[in-house]
Amino acid sequence: MRRLALPLAAFTAGVVLIAVALLAFVGQPAQRQAASVGGPFSLTAQDGRTVTDADFRGAPYLVFFGFTHCPDVCPTTLFEISEVLRAAGTEGQRLKALFITVDPERDTPEVMKSYLASFDPRIVGLTGSPEAVARVLKAYKVYARKVPTSDGDYTMDHTAMVYLMDAEGRFVNGFDLKRPPDAAARDLLRYLAT
């Protein structure tokens, strides 16, 4: 029995040390991730104005990356965002959502303006030079790739996550749109108070 006690004690101590290390480590990646997603940008809005990330501070906002030639995911997501903003009512008038293109070659401010006319007016379309857009994609850790189609055109593969940013422009988390708009709006509105 004594021969088993020492290895058992060493094993137990090892498990405890690993558990303590894991508990200490679990909180760290989320903090690093939150700090490393997003950042300063300067892009062109659908009305031709140059805007920066600072223009959206003061209230929480959503960020979605997509493109105007997207056949399904982008218009569906923009519709869902519109429904959440509508459900936020007058209490949510300061809320905004950014639709940042992953296809700046086709998505000019004029194209973005026409496309976004079908959605809530609080959704701001942003585009810019390919280099400016690439910097924003990198800052938000967005995957985007041009994919040729059989007819000689192209489509875009891209990250379809909706980002929730706090009133200071810091990344909070991915925002879940797959729930009733009222529930999503309540969740978003609670960030107005923080």
C-alpha positions in Angstrom: 0.0 0.0 0.0 2.9 2.3 0.8 4.4 1.7 -2.6 1.2 3.0 -4.2 0.9 6.0 -1.9 3.8 7.9 -3.3 2.9 7.5 -7.0 -0.7 8.3 -6.2 0.3 11.4 -4.3 2.5 12.5 -7.1 -0.2 11.9 -9.7 -2.8 13.8 -7.6 -0.4 16.7 -7.2 0.2 16.7 -10.9 -3.6 16.8 -11.7 -4.1 19.6 -9.2 -1.2 21.6 -10.8 -2.6 21.0 -14.3 -6.1 22.1 -13.1 -4.8 25.3 -11.5 -2.8 26.1 -14.7 -5.8 25.5 -16.9 -8.0 27.6 -14.7 -5.5 30.5 -14.8 -5.1 30.0 -18.6 -8.8 29.9 -19.4 -9.4 33.6 -18.7 -6.3 34.7 -20.6 -7.2 33.9 -24.2 -10.6 35.6 -24.1 -8.8 38.8 -22.8 -6.1 38.6 -25.5 -8.7 37.8 -28.2 -11.0 40.7 -27.1 -8.0 43.1 -27.2 -6.8 41.8 -30.5 -10.1 42.0 -32.5 -10.9 45.3 -34.2 -9.1 48.6 -34.1 -8.7 51.9 -35.8 -9.9 52.3 -39.4 -10.7 55.0 -42.0 -13.2 54.0 -44.7 -15.8 55.6 -46.9 -19.5 55.5 -46.0 -22.2 54.9 -48.6 -22.9 58.7 -48.6 -19.2 59.4 -49.6 -18.1 60.7 -46.2 -14.8 59.4 -44.8 -15.5 57.9 -41.4 -13.3 56.4 -38.7 -13.9 54.0 -35.9 -14.1 57.0 -33.6 -17.3 58.1 -35.3 -19.1 55.1 -33.9 -18.0 55.4 -30.3 -20.5 56.3 -27.6 -22.9 53.4 -28.1 -22.5 49.7 -28.8 -22.6 48.7 -32.5 -22.6 45.6 -34.6 -20.1 44.9 -37.4 -20.8 42.5 -40.3 -18.5 41.8 -43.3 -20.0 40.9 -46.6 -20.6 42.1 -50.2 -23.4 43.3 -52.3 -23.3 40.5 -54.8 -23.8 37.9 -52.1 -26.8 35.7 -53.0 -28.0 34.7 -49.5 -26.0 35.0 -46.3 -25.4 38.8 -46.5 -28.9 39.9 -47.3 -30.3 37.5 -44.7 -27.9 38.7 -42.0 -28.6 42.4 -42.9 -32.4 41.7 -42.7 -31.9 40.0 -39.2 -29.8 43.0 -38.0 -32.5 45.3 -39.3 -35.1 43.4 -37.3 -33.0 43.6 -34.2 -32.6 47.4 -34.6 -36.3 47.7 -35.2 -37.1 45.7 -32.1 -34.8 47.9 -30.0 -37.4 50.7 -30.6 -36.9 54.3 -29.5 -34.6 53.2 -26.7 -32.1 51.9 -29.4 -32.0 55.0 -31.6 -28.3 55.4 -30.9 -27.5 51.9 -32.0 -25.7 51.3 -35.3 -24.5 48.5 -37.4 -21.6 48.5 -39.9 -21.7 46.6 -43.1 -18.0 46.5 -44.2 -17.4 45.2 -47.7 -15.0 42.3 -48.5 -15.3 43.2 -52.2 -14.1 46.9 -52.5 -13.6 46.4 -56.3 -17.3 46.2 -56.9 -18.7 47.8 -53.8 -18.4 51.5 -54.4 -20.2 54.0 -52.1 -22.9 54.3 -54.7 -23.4 50.5 -54.9 -23.5 50.2 -51.1 -26.0 53.1 -50.8 -28.4 51.4 -53.3 -28.0 48.0 -51.7 -28.5 49.2 -48.2 -31.7 51.1 -49.1 -33.6 47.9 -48.4 -32.4 47.7 -44.8 -32.6 49.7 -41.6 -31.1 53.2 -42.1 -28.9 52.7 -39.1 -26.8 50.2 -41.0 -23.8 52.1 -42.4 -22.1 50.7 -45.4 -18.3 51.0 -45.5 -15.9 50.6 -48.4 -12.5 51.9 -49.4 -9.4 51.1 -51.3 -8.4 47.4 -51.4 -5.5 48.2 -49.1 -7.7 50.0 -46.5 -10.3 47.2 -46.6 -7.5 44.6 -46.2 -6.2 46.4 -43.1 -9.7 46.3 -41.5 -10.2 42.6 -42.5 -6.8 41.8 -40.8 -7.7 43.8 -37.7 -11.0 41.9 -37.3 -9.5 38.6 -38.2 -11.8 38.2 -41.2 -11.2 35.6 -43.8 -12.1 36.7 -47.3 -11.1 35.2 -50.6 -12.2 35.8 -54.2 -13.5 32.7 -55.9 -13.9 32.5 -59.7 -17.2 31.3 -61.0 -17.9 29.3 -64.2 -19.3 32.3 -66.0 -16.0 34.2 -65.7 -17.2 36.4 -62.8 -16.4 35.8 -59.1 -17.9 35.5 -55.7 -16.4 36.0 -52.3 -15.9 33.4 -49.5 -15.8 35.3 -46.2 -16.3 35.1 -42.4 -20.0 35.6 -41.7 -19.8 36.4 -38.0 -21.5 39.5 -36.5 -19.2 41.3 -34.1 -20.5 43.1 -31.1 -18.4 46.1 -30.2 -18.9 48.1 -27.0 -19.3 51.9 -26.7 -15.6 52.3 -26.7 -15.1 50.3 -29.9 -13.8 47.2 -28.1 -14.7 43.7 -29.2 -17.2 42.1 -26.8 -18.1 38.8 -28.6 -19.9 37.4 -31.6 -23.5 38.5 -31.6 -26.1 35.8 -31.9 -28.9 36.7 -34.5 -30.4 33.2 -34.4 -33.1 34.0 -31.9 -36.2 36.2 -31.8 -35.4 39.8 -32.6 -36.8 41.0 -29.3 -34.5 38.8 -27.3 -31.5 39.9 -29.4 -32.5 43.6 -29.1 -32.7 43.3 -25.2 -29.2 41.8 -25.2 -27.9 44.6 -27.4 -29.6 47.3 -25.4 -28.0 46.2 -22.1 -24.7 47.4 -23.5 -26.1 50.9 -23.8 -26.0 51.1 -20.0 -22.4 49.9 -19.6 
